[in-house]
Amino acid sequence: MLFIRSILAKLKGDFAFVVLLVVAGIGAALYVKAAHVRADRDDLLRRVEVICARAGQPFEASGKVARGVACNVRIAGLADFKAKTDELTAATLAQALADHDARQLTDNLAARAAAEAARDAAHRMETADAEAERRNLVDREWTAAVNGVAGLRPTVAR
C-alpha cells in the first residue's frame, strides 16, 4: 500500500506528462488503425476495379452516371443471365432425363413382351413337336410353331 502511495505522489507532479503519454499512445493507435483502414479501402477498390474490368464495364464515372453504377448494373445483368442459364440448363437436363426414362421404360416393356413371346413360341413349338411325333405328321400347326420360334408371322389358314 505504501508503494502505491509513493507512485501516486510521484505521478501528481508529472500528471501533465502522463496525460501527454496517454494521448500520444491513443493517437499512435488511431494512426495505425487508420493506416489499416486505408489499406483495406485501397485493396477493396483494386478488387472492384478488377471485377468491373472482367465484367467489361469500367468502374469510373462516365457522363451523368456515378462511379460504380454502370459496373453494378452490368454485374447484376451478368448474374441474372447466369441464373437464367442455370435454370434453363436444369430444365433441359430434367427433360432429357425424363425422355431417357420414358425410352428405357418403353424398351423394357418391349423386351419383356419379346421375352414372353419367345417363351410362348418355344412352348407352342414343344407342344407342336410332341404332337407331330405322336401323330408322325408335320402339319400346319407345327410349321406355324417353327415360324413363331423364328419370329416370323404365323401361316395364314386357307
N, C-alpha and C positions, 0 to 999 in steps of 0.2 A: 504494500500500500504506500509505503514511504517512497518507493521507487517511482510509482506513477505520479505522485505529487511533485517530485523533483522534475520529472519530464514536463508536466503541465506548467510548472513555474518557469522552466526554460523556454517553453513554446509561447508563453504570454508575451514575452519580449519580442519574439520573432514571429508574431502572428501574421503580420503582413507578408512576410516571406513564405510562410506555409500556405497562405491563401494563393499567393502567386504560383507556387509549385503545383497546387491542386488545379488551378485554372490552366496552367501550361500543360499539365498531363491530360486534362479533358480536351483541350484544343488539339493536342497531338493525336489523341484517339479519334476525334472527329475528322481530322485531316486524313488519317489513314482510312477511315471508313468511307469518306468522300472519294478517295482515290479508288477504292474497290467499286464503289457505285459507278464512277466514271468508266472504269474498265469494263464492268458488266454492260453498261449502256453502249459503249463502243462495240463490244462483241455482239450485242443484240442487233445493232444497226448493220454491222457487217453481214451477219447471218440473214437479215431481212433483205439486204441488197442482193445477196447470192440467190436467195429463194425467188425473188422477183425476176432476177436475170434468167433463172432457169425456167420461170413461167412465161418468159417472153414479154414482160412488161416492166418498164423502168420504175424504180421506187421514187424518183424525184418528181417534183411538181411540174405540171405542164399546163399552160394556159390558166383556166379557171379551176382546174382540178387540183386539190390539195395533195401534199406529199403522201404517197402510200395508198391513196384511194383507188387509183386505176389498177394498181397491183392487187389490191384486195379484191376488187371486182373480178379481175382475171383469175385469181386463185379460186374464188368462190365458183366461177364458171367451170374451171377445171375439176373441182371437187364434185360439182353437180354432174358433169359429164362422166366422171369415174363411177359415181353412184348409179347413174342410169345404165352405163355399160355393164356394171356388175349385175344389176337387176336383169337386164336383157340376157346376159350370159347364163345366169342361173335359170331363167325361164327356158332358154334354148336347151340347156343341159337336161332340165327336168322333162321337157318334151321328148328329147332324144331317148332318155331312159324309159319313158312311158312307151314310146314306139318300139324300143328294143324288147321290153317286157311283153308287149302285145304280140310281136312277131314270135317271140320264144314260146309264148302260150299256144299260139296257132301251130307252130312247129311241133310242140309236144303233143297236142291233140291229134295232129296228122300222123305223127309217129305211133301214137297209141292205137289209132284206128288202123294203121297199116299193120301193126303187130297183131292186133286182134283178127284182121282179115287173113293174115298169113297163117295164124293158128287155126282159124276156122277152115281155111282151104286145106291145110295139112290134115285136119280131122276128116274132112269130106273125102280127101284122097285116100286115107287109110280105110274109111268105110267103103268107098267105091272099089278099092283094090281087093278088100276082103270079099266083097260081093262078086267081083269079077272072077276071083279064084274059086269061090263056091260054085258059081254057075258055069265056070270055064268059058266066060264070054266077056269080051271087051265091048262095051256098048257106049251109047251117047253120054250117060252119067259119068262113066269112067273118063272119057275124053274131056268132059266139062270140068271134072275134078283136076285133071292134069293141067288144063288151061288155067284153072283157079290157082294152083300152086305156082305156076309160071307167071302169074299176074296178068294173064290175058282175059279177055271177055269170054264169058261162057258161050257155048254154041247156041244158036237160035233153033228152037224147035220148029220142025216143018209140018 
